Amino acid sequence: MSSHEQCPYQDGGVVIDHAFKADSPARFARLRELGPLHPAEFHPGLKGWVVVGYDPAREALTHPSCSRTPPPPMPWPPPDTSSTGPRSASARG
């Protein structure tokens, strides 16, 4: 295997660097052969995932756990939903 054909993995993940970008069609073809989901490093310290293939990408992009929008905050204090919880002062009479 020549250096041009080396696997795009380093330390268990894909490194998206200038070499990867220069040969991206071949590199993405190799990733598709290896599977649909790959850990990646886009810049030192910036890690994420590379998803290859239409169906896996669509599934990942529409999955609720893959949203950039955080879930709404929980109310604080949490509402008392128990039937035996403390009563308010006005309810005590």
N, CA, C and O atoms as a CHARMM CRD file, in Angstrom:
* protein
*
  372
    1    1 MET  N      0.85000  -1.16400   0.00000 PROA 1      0.00000
    2    1 MET  CA     0.00000   0.00000   0.00000 PROA 1      0.00000
    3    1 MET  C      0.90100   1.23500   0.00000 PROA 1      0.00000
    4    1 MET  O      1.77700   1.36400   0.85600 PROA 1      0.00000
    5    2 SER  N      0.69600   2.12100  -0.93400 PROA 2      0.00000
    6    2 SER  CA     1.49600   3.34700  -0.99800 PROA 2      0.00000
    7    2 SER  C      0.98200   4.33100   0.04000 PROA 2      0.00000
    8    2 SER  O     -0.10100   4.14700   0.59600 PROA 2      0.00000
    9    3 SER  N      1.76000   5.37700   0.30100 PROA 3      0.00000
   10    3 SER  CA     1.32200   6.37300   1.28100 PROA 3      0.00000
   11    3 SER  C      0.04700   7.06000   0.80900 PROA 3      0.00000
   12    3 SER  O     -0.73300   7.54700   1.62800 PROA 3      0.00000
   13    4 HSD  N     -0.17400   7.10500  -0.50600 PROA 4      0.00000
   14    4 HSD  CA    -1.37200   7.72100  -1.05900 PROA 4      0.00000
   15    4 HSD  C     -2.61500   6.86800  -0.77200 PROA 4      0.00000
   16    4 HSD  O     -3.72900   7.39100  -0.73800 PROA 4      0.00000
   17    5 GLU  N     -2.43100   5.57100  -0.56700 PROA 5      0.00000
   18    5 GLU  CA    -3.54400   4.65100  -0.34800 PROA 5      0.00000
   19    5 GLU  C     -3.73500   4.28100   1.11800 PROA 5      0.00000
   20    5 GLU  O     -4.54000   3.40200   1.42700 PROA 5      0.00000
   21    6 GLN  N     -3.02600   4.92000   2.01000 PROA 6      0.00000
   22    6 GLN  CA    -3.12700   4.56100   3.41400 PROA 6      0.00000
   23    6 GLN  C     -4.53200   4.80700   3.94000 PROA 6      0.00000
   24    6 GLN  O     -5.25700   5.69100   3.48300 PROA 6      0.00000
   25    7 CYS  N     -4.87200   4.00700   4.89800 PROA 7      0.00000
   26    7 CYS  CA    -6.17400   4.15000   5.54200 PROA 7      0.00000
   27    7 CYS  C     -6.26900   5.53400   6.17700 PROA 7      0.00000
   28    7 CYS  O     -5.29300   6.00300   6.76100 PROA 7      0.00000
   29    8 PRO  N     -7.41400   6.19400   6.07900 PROA 8      0.00000
   30    8 PRO  CA    -7.54300   7.54600   6.63100 PROA 8      0.00000
   31    8 PRO  C     -7.65900   7.58500   8.14500 PROA 8      0.00000
   32    8 PRO  O     -7.93500   8.64200   8.71100 PROA 8      0.00000
   33    9 TYR  N     -7.45500   6.45600   8.81200 PROA 9      0.00000
   34    9 TYR  CA    -7.59000   6.39700  10.26300 PROA 9      0.00000
   35    9 TYR  C     -6.27500   6.69400  10.95500 PROA 9      0.00000
   36    9 TYR  O     -5.19600   6.37100  10.45800 PROA 9      0.00000
   37   10 GLN  N     -6.39600   7.31500  12.11300 PROA 10     0.00000
   38   10 GLN  CA    -5.25700   7.53400  12.98800 PROA 10     0.00000
   39   10 GLN  C     -5.79600   7.45900  14.40100 PROA 10     0.00000
   40   10 GLN  O     -6.74100   8.17200  14.74000 PROA 10     0.00000
   41   11 ASP  N     -5.22400   6.62400  15.21500 PROA 11     0.00000
   42   11 ASP  CA    -5.66700   6.46800  16.60100 PROA 11     0.00000
   43   11 ASP  C     -7.15800   6.15400  16.70400 PROA 11     0.00000
   44   11 ASP  O     -7.84000   6.66800  17.59100 PROA 11     0.00000
   45   12 GLY  N     -7.66300   5.31900  15.80500 PROA 12     0.00000
   46   12 GLY  CA    -9.04300   4.88900  15.87800 PROA 12     0.00000
   47   12 GLY  C    -10.06100   5.83200  15.29200 PROA 12     0.00000
   48   12 GLY  O    -11.26000   5.59600  15.44400 PROA 12     0.00000
   49   13 GLY  N     -9.64400   6.88700  14.63100 PROA 13     0.00000
   50   13 GLY  CA   -10.60400   7.81900  14.05000 PROA 13     0.00000
   51   13 GLY  C    -10.09300   8.39600  12.74700 PROA 13     0.00000
   52   13 GLY  O     -8.91400   8.26200  12.41600 PROA 13     0.00000
   53   14 VAL  N    -10.97200   9.02900  12.01800 PROA 14     0.00000
   54   14 VAL  CA   -10.63400   9.67100  10.75800 PROA 14     0.00000
   55   14 VAL  C    -10.06800  11.05500  11.07400 PROA 14     0.00000
   56   14 VAL  O    -10.63200  11.79600  11.87900 PROA 14     0.00000
   57   15 VAL  N     -8.96600  11.39000  10.44300 PROA 15     0.00000
   58   15 VAL  CA    -8.39600  12.72200  10.59400 PROA 15     0.00000
   59   15 VAL  C     -8.71900  13.49000   9.32000 PROA 15     0.00000
   60   15 VAL  O     -8.23800  13.14500   8.24000 PROA 15     0.00000
   61   16 ILE  N     -9.52900  14.52600   9.44600 PROA 16     0.00000
   62   16 ILE  CA    -9.90900  15.33900   8.29600 PROA 16     0.00000
   63   16 ILE  C     -8.88200  16.47400   8.19100 PROA 16     0.00000
   64   16 ILE  O     -9.01500  17.52600   8.81600 PROA 16     0.00000
   65   17 ASP  N     -7.86600  16.21700   7.38300 PROA 17     0.00000
   66   17 ASP  CA    -6.79900  17.19800   7.21300 PROA 17     0.00000
   67   17 ASP  C     -6.63400  17.51300   5.73100 PROA 17     0.00000
   68   17 ASP  O     -7.45800  17.10200   4.91400 PROA 17     0.00000
   69   18 HSD  N     -5.58300  18.23400   5.38100 PROA 18     0.00000
   70   18 HSD  CA    -5.36500  18.61000   3.97900 PROA 18     0.00000
   71   18 HSD  C     -5.19500  17.38400   3.09000 PROA 18     0.00000
   72   18 HSD  O     -5.69100  17.36400   1.96300 PROA 18     0.00000
   73   19 ALA  N     -4.50200  16.36600   3.58100 PROA 19     0.00000
   74   19 ALA  CA    -4.30500  15.14500   2.78600 PROA 19     0.00000
   75   19 ALA  C     -5.63400  14.44700   2.52400 PROA 19     0.00000
   76   19 ALA  O     -5.87300  13.96300   1.41800 PROA 19     0.00000
   77   20 PHE  N     -6.49800  14.39400   3.53100 PROA 20     0.00000
   78   20 PHE  CA    -7.81700  13.78300   3.35200 PROA 20     0.00000
   79   20 PHE  C     -8.61400  14.56600   2.31800 PROA 20     0.00000
   80   20 PHE  O     -9.20700  13.98700   1.40800 PROA 20     0.00000
   81   21 LYS  N     -8.62100  15.89000   2.46500 PROA 21     0.00000
   82   21 LYS  CA    -9.39100  16.72800   1.55300 PROA 21     0.00000
   83   21 LYS  C     -8.86100  16.65700   0.12200 PROA 21     0.00000
   84   21 LYS  O     -9.64000  16.72100  -0.82900 PROA 21     0.00000
   85   22 ALA  N     -7.55400  16.52700  -0.03700 PROA 22     0.00000
   86   22 ALA  CA    -6.96200  16.47400  -1.37700 PROA 22     0.00000
   87   22 ALA  C     -7.37300  15.21600  -2.12800 PROA 22     0.00000
   88   22 ALA  O     -7.39600  15.20000  -3.35800 PROA 22     0.00000
   89   23 ASP  N     -7.69400  14.16900  -1.39100 PROA 23     0.00000
   90   23 ASP  CA    -8.06700  12.89300  -2.01300 PROA 23     0.00000
   91   23 ASP  C     -9.41500  12.42200  -1.48200 PROA 23     0.00000
   92   23 ASP  O     -9.62500  11.22500  -1.28800 PROA 23     0.00000
   93   24 SER  N    -10.32700  13.36300  -1.24700 PROA 24     0.00000
   94   24 SER  CA   -11.57100  13.02300  -0.56300 PROA 24     0.00000
   95   24 SER  C    -12.44400  12.00100  -1.28600 PROA 24     0.00000
   96   24 SER  O    -13.03500  11.16900  -0.59800 PROA 24     0.00000
   97   25 PRO  N    -12.57700  11.98800  -2.62600 PROA 25     0.00000
   98   25 PRO  CA   -13.42500  10.95400  -3.23200 PROA 25     0.00000
   99   25 PRO  C    -12.94400   9.54000  -2.90300 PROA 25     0.00000
  100   25 PRO  O    -13.74800   8.67100  -2.56400 PROA 25     0.00000
  101   26 ALA  N    -11.65200   9.31400  -3.00300 PROA 26     0.00000
  102   26 ALA  CA   -11.11800   7.98100  -2.68800 PROA 26     0.00000
  103   26 ALA  C    -11.22100   7.68400  -1.19800 PROA 26     0.00000
  104   26 ALA  O    -11.51600   6.55500  -0.80700 PROA 26     0.00000
  105   27 ARG  N    -10.98000   8.68900  -0.36900 PROA 27     0.00000
  106   27 ARG  CA   -11.05600   8.48100   1.07700 PROA 27     0.00000
  107   27 ARG  C    -12.48800   8.17100   1.51900 PROA 27     0.00000
  108   27 ARG  O    -12.70900   7.28300   2.34300 PROA 27     0.00000
  109   28 PHE  N    -13.45500   8.90500   0.97100 PROA 28     0.00000
  110   28 PHE  CA   -14.85000   8.61700   1.33100 PROA 28     0.00000
  111   28 PHE  C    -15.29300   7.25700   0.79800 PROA 28     0.00000
  112   28 PHE  O    -16.08300   6.57000   1.44500 PROA 28     0.00000
  113   29 ALA  N    -14.79800   6.86400  -0.36400 PROA 29     0.00000
  114   29 ALA  CA   -15.10900   5.52500  -0.88800 PROA 29     0.00000
  115   29 ALA  C    -14.59400   4.46000   0.07400 PROA 29     0.00000
  116   29 ALA  O    -15.27200   3.46600   0.33700 PROA 29     0.00000
  117   30 ARG  N    -13.40000   4.67400   0.59200 PROA 30     0.00000
  118   30 ARG  CA   -12.82000   3.71400   1.55000 PROA 30     0.00000
  119   30 ARG  C    -13.65400   3.69700   2.84200 PROA 30     0.00000
  120   30 ARG  O    -13.90000   2.63300   3.41000 PROA 30     0.00000
  121   31 LEU  N    -14.07600   4.85000   3.29200 PROA 31     0.00000
  122   31 LEU  CA   -14.91200   4.89600   4.49900 PROA 31     0.00000
  123   31 LEU  C    -16.22400   4.15600   4.27900 PROA 31     0.00000
  124   31 LEU  O    -16.69000   3.44200   5.16700 PROA 31     0.00000
  125   32 ARG  N    -16.82700   4.32200   3.09400 PROA 32     0.00000
  126   32 ARG  CA   -18.08000   3.60800   2.80700 PROA 32     0.00000
  127   32 ARG  C    -17.86300   2.09800   2.86200 PROA 32     0.00000
  128   32 ARG  O    -18.74600   1.36200   3.30300 PROA 32     0.00000
  129   33 GLU  N    -16.69800   1.63200   2.42100 PROA 33     0.00000
  130   33 GLU  CA   -16.39000   0.19400   2.49400 PROA 33     0.00000
  131   33 GLU  C    -16.29900  -0.27500   3.94200 PROA 33     0.00000
  132   33 GLU  O    -16.66500  -1.40700   4.25700 PROA 33     0.00000
  133   34 LEU  N    -15.81300   0.59500   4.81700 PROA 34     0.00000
  134   34 LEU  CA   -15.58300   0.21900   6.21500 PROA 34     0.00000
  135   34 LEU  C    -16.82900   0.32000   7.08600 PROA 34     0.00000
  136   34 LEU  O    -16.88400  -0.28800   8.15500 PROA 34     0.00000
  137   35 GLY  N    -17.83200   1.08200   6.64200 PROA 35     0.00000
  138   35 GLY  CA   -19.05400   1.21600   7.42700 PROA 35     0.00000
  139   35 GLY  C    -19.59800   2.62600   7.34600 PROA 35     0.00000
  140   35 GLY  O    -18.95800   3.50600   6.77000 PROA 35     0.00000
  141   36 PRO  N    -20.78500   2.85500   7.92400 PROA 36     0.00000
  142   36 PRO  CA   -21.43800   4.15200   7.76000 PROA 36     0.00000
  143   36 PRO  C    -21.04400   5.23000   8.77700 PROA 36     0.00000
  144   36 PRO  O    -21.26800   6.41000   8.50800 PROA 36     0.00000
  145   37 LEU  N    -20.47800   4.88200   9.90800 PROA 37     0.00000
  146   37 LEU  CA   -20.24000   5.85100  10.97700 PROA 37     0.00000
  147   37 LEU  C    -18.80000   5.76100  11.46500 PROA 37     0.00000
  148   37 LEU  O    -18.30800   4.67600  11.77500 PROA 37     0.00000
  149   38 HSD  N    -18.12000   6.91900  11.53100 PROA 38     0.00000
  150   38 HSD  CA   -16.70100   6.93600  11.89500 PROA 38     0.00000
  151   38 HSD  C    -16.39200   8.11000  12.80700 PROA 38     0.00000
  152   38 HSD  O    -16.77800   9.24000  12.50700 PROA 38     0.00000
  153   39 PRO  N    -15.69000   7.85900  13.93600 PROA 39     0.00000
  154   39 PRO  CA   -15.23600   8.98100  14.75200 PROA 39     0.00000
  155   39 PRO  C    -14.21700   9.78100  13.95100 PROA 39     0.00000
  156   39 PRO  O    -13.45700   9.21900  13.16300 PROA 39     0.00000
  157   40 ALA  N    -14.20600  11.09700  14.15800 PROA 40     0.00000
  158   40 ALA  CA   -13.31800  11.93600  13.36300 PROA 40     0.00000
  159   40 ALA  C    -12.74800  13.07800  14.19000 PROA 40     0.00000
  160   40 ALA  O    -13.31800  13.49700  15.19700 PROA 40     0.00000
  161   41 GLU  N    -11.60700  13.56400  13.73000 PROA 41     0.00000
  162   41 GLU  CA   -11.01000  14.77600  14.29500 PROA 41     0.00000
  163   41 GLU  C    -10.87000  15.76400  13.14800 PROA 41     0.00000
  164   41 GLU  O    -10.15200  15.51000  12.18000 PROA 41     0.00000
  165   42 PHE  N    -11.56700  16.90300  13.26500 PROA 42     0.00000
  166   42 PHE  CA   -11.59200  17.90500  12.20700 PROA 42     0.00000
  167   42 PHE  C    -10.50100  18.94300  12.37400 PROA 42     0.00000
  168   42 PHE  O    -10.06900  19.56800  11.40500 PROA 42     0.00000
  169   43 HSD  N    -10.06500  19.11900  13.59000 PROA 43     0.00000
  170   43 HSD  CA    -9.01800  20.06500  13.94600 PROA 43     0.00000
  171   43 HSD  C     -8.51800  19.56700  15.29300 PROA 43     0.00000
  172   43 HSD  O     -9.29200  18.95200  16.02700 PROA 43     0.00000
  173   44 PRO  N     -7.27400  19.80000  15.64900 PROA 44     0.00000
  174   44 PRO  CA    -6.82400  19.30600  16.95800 PROA 44     0.00000
  175   44 PRO  C     -7.78200  19.72500  18.07200 PROA 44     0.00000
  176   44 PRO  O     -7.99500  20.91200  18.32000 PROA 44     0.00000
  177   45 GLY  N     -8.34300  18.73700  18.72500 PROA 45     0.00000
  178   45 GLY  CA    -9.27300  18.97500  19.82100 PROA 45     0.00000
  179   45 GLY  C    -10.73300  19.08000  19.41200 PROA 45     0.00000
  180   45 GLY  O    -11.60900  19.06100  20.27700 PROA 45     0.00000
  181   46 LEU  N    -11.02400  19.18900  18.11300 PROA 46     0.00000
  182   46 LEU  CA   -12.40500  19.28100  17.63300 PROA 46     0.00000
  183   46 LEU  C    -12.78800  17.92900  17.04400 PROA 46     0.00000
  184   46 LEU  O    -12.40700  17.58800  15.92500 PROA 46     0.00000
  185   47 LYS  N    -13.54400  17.17500  17.81800 PROA 47     0.00000
  186   47 LYS  CA   -13.90800  15.82200  17.40700 PROA 47     0.00000
  187   47 LYS  C    -15.38700  15.73700  17.10400 PROA 47     0.00000
  188   47 LYS  O    -16.18900  16.51500  17.62000 PROA 47     0.00000
  189   48 GLY  N    -15.73800  14.78800  16.26600 PROA 48     0.00000
  190   48 GLY  CA   -17.12600  14.56900  15.89300 PROA 48     0.00000
  191   48 GLY  C    -17.24300  13.26000  15.15600 PROA 48     0.00000
  192   48 GLY  O    -16.48100  12.32600  15.40800 PROA 48     0.00000
  193   49 TRP  N    -18.18500  13.18800  14.25600 PROA 49     0.00000
  194   49 TRP  CA   -18.45000  11.96100  13.51000 PROA 49     0.00000
  195   49 TRP  C    -18.55400  12.25200  12.02200 PROA 49     0.00000
  196   49 TRP  O    -18.99800  13.32500  11.61100 PROA 49     0.00000
  197   50 VAL  N    -18.14000  11.28400  11.22900 PROA 50     0.00000
  198   50 VAL  CA   -18.35500  11.31800   9.78200 PROA 50     0.00000
  199   50 VAL  C    -19.34800  10.20700   9.48300 PROA 50     0.00000
  200   50 VAL  O    -19.12600   9.04900   9.83500 PROA 50     0.00000
  201   51 VAL  N    -20.44200  10.57200   8.83000 PROA 51     0.00000
  202   51 VAL  CA   -21.46600   9.61100   8.43600 PROA 51     0.00000
  203   51 VAL  C    -21.44600   9.55100   6.91900 PROA 51     0.00000
  204   51 VAL  O    -21.55200  10.58200   6.25500 PROA 51     0.00000
  205   52 VAL  N    -21.31200   8.35100   6.36400 PROA 52     0.00000
  206   52 VAL  CA   -21.28400   8.19600   4.91000 PROA 52     0.00000
  207   52 VAL  C    -22.47400   7.36500   4.46000 PROA 52     0.00000
  208   52 VAL  O    -22.83500   6.37600   5.09800 PROA 52     0.00000
  209   53 GLY  N    -23.07200   7.77500   3.36600 PROA 53     0.00000
  210   53 GLY  CA   -24.23300   7.09000   2.82800 PROA 53     0.00000
  211   53 GLY  C    -25.49600   7.87700   3.11800 PROA 53     0.00000
  212   53 GLY  O    -25.65400   8.44200   4.20000 PROA 53     0.00000
  213   54 TYR  N    -26.39200   7.90900   2.14600 PROA 54     0.00000
  214   54 TYR  CA   -27.61400   8.69800   2.25900 PROA 54     0.00000
  215   54 TYR  C    -28.48500   8.25100   3.42800 PROA 54     0.00000
  216   54 TYR  O    -28.84500   9.06400   4.27900 PROA 54     0.00000
  217   55 ASP  N    -28.82700   6.96500   3.47600 PROA 55     0.00000
  218   55 ASP  CA   -29.73500   6.48400   4.52700 PROA 55     0.00000
  219   55 ASP  C    -29.16200   6.66200   5.93300 PROA 55     0.00000
  220   55 ASP  O    -29.86800   7.15100   6.81500 PROA 55     0.00000
  221   56 PRO  N    -27.88900   6.27700   6.17100 PROA 56     0.00000
  222   56 PRO  CA   -27.34100   6.51800   7.52000 PROA 56     0.00000
  223   56 PRO  C    -27.26700   8.00200   7.87200 PROA 56     0.00000
  224   56 PRO  O    -27.50000   8.37400   9.02200 PROA 56     0.00000
  225   57 ALA  N    -26.94300   8.86000   6.88900 PROA 57     0.00000
  226   57 ALA  CA   -26.87100  10.29800   7.16600 PROA 57     0.00000
  227   57 ALA  C    -28.25600  10.84500   7.49500 PROA 57     0.00000
  228   57 ALA  O    -28.40800  11.64600   8.41700 PROA 57     0.00000
  229   58 ARG  N    -29.24700  10.42000   6.75600 PROA 58     0.00000
  230   58 ARG  CA   -30.61300  10.88600   7.02600 PROA 58     0.00000
  231   58 ARG  C    -31.06800  10.43400   8.41500 PROA 58     0.00000
  232   58 ARG  O    -31.67600  11.20500   9.15800 PROA 58     0.00000
  233   59 GLU  N    -30.76900   9.18600   8.75700 PROA 59     0.00000
  234   59 GLU  CA   -31.13700   8.68000  10.07400 PROA 59     0.00000
  235   59 GLU  C    -30.44100   9.47600  11.17700 PROA 59     0.00000
  236   59 GLU  O    -31.06400   9.83900  12.17500 PROA 59     0.00000
  237   60 ALA  N    -29.14800   9.74600  10.99200 PROA 60     0.00000
  238   60 ALA  CA   -28.40600  10.49400  12.00700 PROA 60     0.00000
  239   60 ALA  C    -28.92100  11.92400  12.13000 PROA 60     0.00000
  240   60 ALA  O    -29.04800  12.44400  13.23800 PROA 60     0.00000
  241   61 LEU  N    -29.21600  12.55800  11.00600 PROA 61     0.00000
  242   61 LEU  CA   -29.63600  13.95100  11.03300 PROA 61     0.00000
  243   61 LEU  C    -31.05100  14.13900  11.57000 PROA 61     0.00000
  244   61 LEU  O    -31.40500  15.23700  11.99900 PROA 61     0.00000
  245   62 THR  N    -31.85800  13.09600  11.55400 PROA 62     0.00000
  246   62 THR  CA   -33.22500  13.22000  12.05100 PROA 62     0.00000
  247   62 THR  C    -33.42300  12.56100  13.41300 PROA 62     0.00000
  248   62 THR  O    -34.52000  12.62100  13.96800 PROA 62     0.00000
  249   63 HSD  N    -32.39100  11.93800  13.95800 PROA 63     0.00000
  250   63 HSD  CA   -32.51400  11.27600  15.25500 PROA 63     0.00000
  251   63 HSD  C    -32.53200  12.32700  16.36400 PROA 63     0.00000
  252   63 HSD  O    -31.68600  13.22100  16.37200 PROA 63     0.00000
  253   64 PRO  N    -33.48200  12.23700  17.30000 PROA 64     0.00000
  254   64 PRO  CA   -33.59400  13.26000  18.33900 PROA 64     0.00000
  255   64 PRO  C    -32.34700  13.42200  19.20300 PROA 64     0.00000
  256   64 PRO  O    -32.07900  14.52200  19.68600 PROA 64     0.00000
  257   65 SER  N    -31.58800  12.36500  19.40800 PROA 65     0.00000
  258   65 SER  CA   -30.40200  12.48400  20.27000 PROA 65     0.00000
  259   65 SER  C    -29.23200  13.14800  19.55400 PROA 65     0.00000
  260   65 SER  O    -28.20400  13.41700  20.17600 PROA 65     0.00000
  261   66 CYS  N    -29.36800  13.41300  18.27700 PROA 66     0.00000
  262   66 CYS  CA   -28.28400  14.04200  17.51600 PROA 66     0.00000
  263   66 CYS  C    -28.57500  15.50700  17.22400 PROA 66     0.00000
  264   66 CYS  O    -28.03400  16.05800  16.26600 PROA 66     0.00000
  265   67 SER  N    -29.39700  16.13400  18.00900 PROA 67     0.00000
  266   67 SER  CA   -29.78000  17.52300  17.78400 PROA 67     0.00000
  267   67 SER  C    -28.77000  18.46700  18.41300 PROA 67     0.00000
  268   67 SER  O    -28.20300  18.16700  19.46400 PROA 67     0.00000
  269   68 ARG  N    -28.54600  19.60500  17.77400 PROA 68     0.00000
  270   68 ARG  CA   -27.71400  20.64600  18.36800 PROA 68     0.00000
  271   68 ARG  C    -28.51300  21.45900  19.36500 PROA 68     0.00000
  272   68 ARG  O    -27.93900  22.19000  20.17200 PROA 68     0.00000
  273   69 THR  N    -29.83000  21.34100  19.31900 PROA 69     0.00000
  274   69 THR  CA   -30.68600  22.07300  20.23000 PROA 69     0.00000
  275   69 THR  C    -30.79500  21.29600  21.53600 PROA 69     0.00000
  276   69 THR  O    -31.25400  20.15400  21.53700 PROA 69     0.00000
  277   70 PRO  N    -30.38200  21.89400  22.63800 PROA 70     0.00000
  278   70 PRO  CA   -30.47500  21.16200  23.90200 PROA 70     0.00000
  279   70 PRO  C    -31.93000  20.98500  24.30800 PROA 70     0.00000
  280   70 PRO  O    -32.78800  21.76800  23.90000 PROA 70     0.00000
  281   71 PRO  N    -32.21000  19.96900  25.10200 PROA 71     0.00000
  282   71 PRO  CA   -33.58500  19.78600  25.57000 PROA 71     0.00000
  283   71 PRO  C    -33.98300  20.96200  26.46500 PROA 71     0.00000
  284   71 PRO  O    -33.11800  21.61500  27.04700 PROA 71     0.00000
  285   72 PRO  N    -35.28900  21.23500  26.57800 PROA 72     0.00000
  286   72 PRO  CA   -35.71300  22.34600  27.43800 PROA 72     0.00000
  287   72 PRO  C    -35.32700  22.07400  28.88700 PROA 72     0.00000
  288   72 PRO  O    -35.31200  20.92100  29.31700 PROA 72     0.00000
  289   73 PRO  N    -35.01600  23.11900  29.63900 PROA 73     0.00000
  290   73 PRO  CA   -34.61600  22.90500  31.03900 PROA 73     0.00000
  291   73 PRO  C    -35.78400  22.37800  31.86100 PROA 73     0.00000
  292   73 PRO  O    -36.94700  22.68000  31.59100 PROA 73     0.00000
  293   74 MET  N    -35.45400  21.60600  32.84400 PROA 74     0.00000
  294   74 MET  CA   -36.46100  21.09500  33.77100 PROA 74     0.00000
  295   74 MET  C    -36.86800  22.24000  34.70100 PROA 74     0.00000
  296   74 MET  O    -36.02200  23.05400  35.06900 PROA 74     0.00000
  297   75 PRO  N    -38.14400  22.31900  35.08800 PROA 75     0.00000
  298   75 PRO  CA   -38.56700  23.38800  36.00900 PROA 75     0.00000
  299   75 PRO  C    -37.90500  23.18900  37.37500 PROA 75     0.00000
  300   75 PRO  O    -37.70000  22.05900  37.81900 PROA 75     0.00000
  301   76 TRP  N    -37.57700  24.29400  38.02900 PROA 76     0.00000
  302   76 TRP  CA   -36.98000  24.19000  39.35200 PROA 76     0.00000
  303   76 TRP  C    -37.68400  25.14900  40.28800 PROA 76     0.00000
  304   76 TRP  O    -37.81200  26.32500  39.94500 PROA 76     0.00000
  305   77 PRO  N    -38.12500  24.74000  41.39100 PROA 77     0.00000
  306   77 PRO  CA   -38.08700  23.36300  41.87800 PROA 77     0.00000
  307   77 PRO  C    -39.04800  22.48800  41.08800 PROA 77     0.00000
  308   77 PRO  O    -40.01800  22.98100  40.51200 PROA 77     0.00000
  309   78 PRO  N    -38.77900  21.19800  41.06300 PROA 78     0.00000
  310   78 PRO  CA   -39.66900  20.30400  40.31900 PROA 78     0.00000
  311   78 PRO  C    -41.07500  20.33800  40.90900 PROA 78     0.00000
  312   78 PRO  O    -41.24200  20.46800  42.12100 PROA 78     0.00000
  313   79 PRO  N    -42.08300  20.22200  40.05000 PROA 79     0.00000
  314   79 PRO  CA   -43.45400  20.23300  40.57800 PROA 79     0.00000
  315   79 PRO  C    -43.72300  19.01300  41.43700 PROA 79     0.00000
  316   79 PRO  O    -43.21900  17.92400  41.16100 PROA 79     0.00000
  317   80 ASP  N    -44.51800  19.19700  42.48100 PROA 80     0.00000
  318   80 ASP  CA   -44.89000  18.08600  43.36000 PROA 80     0.00000
  319   80 ASP  C    -46.04500  17.33900  42.71100 PROA 80     0.00000
  320   80 ASP  O    -47.15400  17.86400  42.60900 PROA 80     0.00000
  321   81 THR  N    -45.78800  16.13000  42.28100 PROA 81     0.00000
  322   81 THR  CA   -46.81500  15.34400  41.60900 PROA 81     0.00000
  323   81 THR  C    -47.38700  14.24900  42.49300 PROA 81     0.00000
  324   81 THR  O    -48.26200  13.49000  42.07500 PROA 81     0.00000
  325   82 SER  N    -46.88500  14.17300  43.72300 PROA 82     0.00000
  326   82 SER  CA   -47.40900  13.11800  44.60600 PROA 82     0.00000
  327   82 SER  C    -48.72600  13.57100  45.23600 PROA 82     0.00000
  328   82 SER  O    -48.93400  14.75900  45.48000 PROA 82     0.00000
  329   83 SER  N    -49.59900  12.62000  45.49200 PROA 83     0.00000
  330   83 SER  CA   -50.89600  12.95100  46.10400 PROA 83     0.00000
  331   83 SER  C    -50.74800  13.18100  47.60300 PROA 83     0.00000
  332   83 SER  O    -51.65300  13.72500  48.23600 PROA 83     0.00000
  333   84 THR  N    -49.62400  12.77400  48.17500 PROA 84     0.00000
  334   84 THR  CA   -49.41800  12.92500  49.61200 PROA 84     0.00000
  335   84 THR  C    -48.39500  14.01900  49.92100 PROA 84     0.00000
  336   84 THR  O    -47.91100  14.10900  51.05000 PROA 84     0.00000
  337   85 GLY  N    -48.06500  14.84000  48.94500 PROA 85     0.00000
  338   85 GLY  CA   -47.07300  15.89100  49.13500 PROA 85     0.00000
  339   85 GLY  C    -47.57800  16.96800  50.07100 PROA 85     0.00000
  340   85 GLY  O    -48.75300  16.98700  50.43800 PROA 85     0.00000
  341   86 PRO  N    -46.68400  17.86500  50.45600 PROA 86     0.00000
  342   86 PRO  CA   -47.10200  18.92800  51.39300 PROA 86     0.00000
  343   86 PRO  C    -48.14500  19.83500  50.76100 PROA 86     0.00000
  344   86 PRO  O    -48.10300  20.11800  49.56300 PROA 86     0.00000
  345   87 ARG  N    -49.06400  20.27800  51.57100 PROA 87     0.00000
  346   87 ARG  CA   -50.10000  21.18600  51.09500 PROA 87     0.00000
  347   87 ARG  C    -49.64600  22.61700  51.30500 PROA 87     0.00000
  348   87 ARG  O    -48.83800  22.90600  52.18800 PROA 87     0.00000
  349   88 SER  N    -50.17000  23.49400  50.49200 PROA 88     0.00000
  350   88 SER  CA   -49.80200  24.90600  50.65700 PROA 88     0.00000
  351   88 SER  C    -50.45000  25.47200  51.91300 PROA 88     0.00000
  352   88 SER  O    -51.39200  24.88400  52.44500 PROA 88     0.00000
  353   89 ALA  N    -49.95900  26.59300  52.38500 PROA 89     0.00000
  354   89 ALA  CA   -50.48500  27.20500  53.61100 PROA 89     0.00000
  355   89 ALA  C    -51.95700  27.56000  53.44900 PROA 89     0.00000
  356   89 ALA  O    -52.72500  27.42800  54.40200 PROA 89     0.00000
  357   90 SER  N    -52.36600  28.00600  52.26900 PROA 90     0.00000
  358   90 SER  CA   -53.76500  28.35800  52.06300 PROA 90     0.00000
  359   90 SER  C    -54.66000  27.12000  52.07400 PROA 90     0.00000
  360   90 SER  O    -55.83700  27.22500  52.41800 PROA 90     0.00000
  361   91 ALA  N    -54.14000  25.96400  51.71000 PROA 91     0.00000
  362   91 ALA  CA   -54.93900  24.74100  51.70300 PROA 91     0.00000
  363   91 ALA  C    -55.08000  24.16800  53.10500 PROA 91     0.00000
  364   91 ALA  O    -56.02000  23.42600  53.38800 PROA 91     0.00000
  365   92 ARG  N    -54.11800  24.52400  54.00400 PROA 92     0.00000
  366   92 ARG  CA   -54.17000  23.99900  55.36600 PROA 92     0.00000
  367   92 ARG  C    -55.23700  24.70000  56.19800 PROA 92     0.00000
  368   92 ARG  O    -55.68200  24.16100  57.21100 PROA 92     0.00000
  369   93 GLY  N    -55.64100  25.85800  55.79500 PROA 93     0.00000
  370   93 GLY  CA   -56.72000  26.55500  56.43100 PROA 93     0.00000
  371   93 GLY  C    -56.35500  27.34300  57.56700 PROA 93     0.00000
  372   93 GLY  O    -57.21400  27.97800  58.17900 PROA 93     0.00000
